[in-house]
Amino acid sequence: MPDPQRLRNLPSVASLMESGDVRRILERTPRAVVVDAVRRVLLAFRREAAGGGAGTIRTREEWTSLLLSRLPAEIAGGEAPSLRRVINATGIVIHTNLGRAPLSEEAVRAVTEAASGYSNLEFDLAAGTRSSRLLHVEERILALTGAESAHVVNNNAAAVLLCLAGMARGRDVLVSRGELVEIGGSFRIPDILAESGATLVEVGTTNRTRLADYETAVTGRTALLLKVHRSNFTISGFTEEVPAAELAVLGDRLGIPVMEDLGSGAVFDFAAAGIPGTPTIRQALQQGPGVVTVSGDKLLGGPQAGIIAGRKAIVDPLKKHPLSRALRIDKLCLAALEATLRLYADERRALARVPVLSMIAEEEGSVRLRARKLVRRVGAGGGAGLALSVEPGHSSPGGGAMPEVRIPTFCVAVTHPDVRVEELEERLRRGDPPVAARIGKGKLLLDVRTVRDGELPGLAAALLAAAARED
Ligand SMILES: *Cc1c(COP(=O)(O)O)cnc(C)c1O
């Protein structure tokens, strides 16, 4: 049983705030922050007492000094940001849980500029009149994709929602049963369709859908033929799907618009870099759908955004749709998107400067060098008993981009004679900086394809700290 007597000398918040030591802390730290931290420490004392056991009865002075010893860490913890930089050693380049695409230095600078002052976001500096935020990116998107018109919203889910609401509210949308996908984070095509006010008409079967299936399902209520890129899985075996080009021909013949949700559509042709599997936005549009939608922070390697590109007759009305205002892109993302698109004016520059592109395209040999650098750094730091080796493995583009593509890579494989790999993995995850890693074949695997050179010192220090920690 907890003994209430044990807490009888516990000081009050008010009296603690008057003590000399706390007053000194108040010279540097806002009062509200200190009060919060004092309350949390007192609560912890009560919890510990309620936990039972043979506790000591402390004097008021003893409680006060115990509290003061814990207070600095408690204040620091309360002030620490929740959203933190993490070292991604998973080898998954577009890792949705880790914030998808890291931005280029150019994009980061553009965000800082836009964030720290006023800007011509919706102001035509030449004419002195109001203008549209879209103008900062639309021309670049048209140049890079060959589209007649482009619109940009908050993310690709918003882009899909806007297209469906704008083109098909109150009418039918035909989708193959093999493409009724869930992308993750509760983005499900049937749910988005329902929210848009359109009615889903499923055609074909899970594994086989033919052009005739669409054709027979078309009625006077049909507003749109929708094709969805199967971003995060593949169907193999006895399968058949209708290529976008054939669907586009059917749509043109029947006078029904065709839309393709590409998800991870790229600007850069990865096939040229030896990585097959995903069409560029330009190639997708050349197949003939009236409109395509893509994410800004997948293979494009920019900020969270949704790009709608296609025929003028389809895209222009969407810009004036009331939902456009609710789904609009904010100025920081717009700044990052413009800077990212600017890099694409030259493919070689994009490849060198857009982190997602350079990480995916980096040569194995260069990844191996980084892995060796990490091993040397840990060794130079004393090694902490860790056994390290450089081993081949596979990275993945991630982000629902090219699910079938495995990129050869090199990992630093780690074990420790006294610390289980699960324990090492957890310590790294909870460390500073936090490190996300994988476990495979009884070893902790650090895939350095997704680790930047500048992160190596932090990663080595985190490894040494994880191995050295005693508990
Ligand atoms: C990722 C993805 C989405 C969602 O895009 P967000 O930018 O995350 O909103 C929609 N459709 C497909 C096919 C995707 O791959």
The ligand as an ORCA input file, in Angstrom:
! r2SCAN-3c Opt
* xyz 0 1
  C       1.051      8.728    -52.672
  C      -0.127      8.603    -53.518
  C      -1.268      9.382    -53.270
  C      -1.320     10.357    -52.126
  O      -0.441     11.423    -52.347
  P      -0.071     12.434    -51.146
  O       0.818     13.444    -51.777
  O       0.575     11.622    -50.095
  O      -1.347     13.027    -50.674
  C      -2.349      9.217    -54.098
  N      -2.331      8.324    -55.119
  C      -1.262      7.575    -55.390
  C      -1.316      6.601    -56.536
  C      -0.110      7.680    -54.600
  O       0.959      6.924    -54.857
*
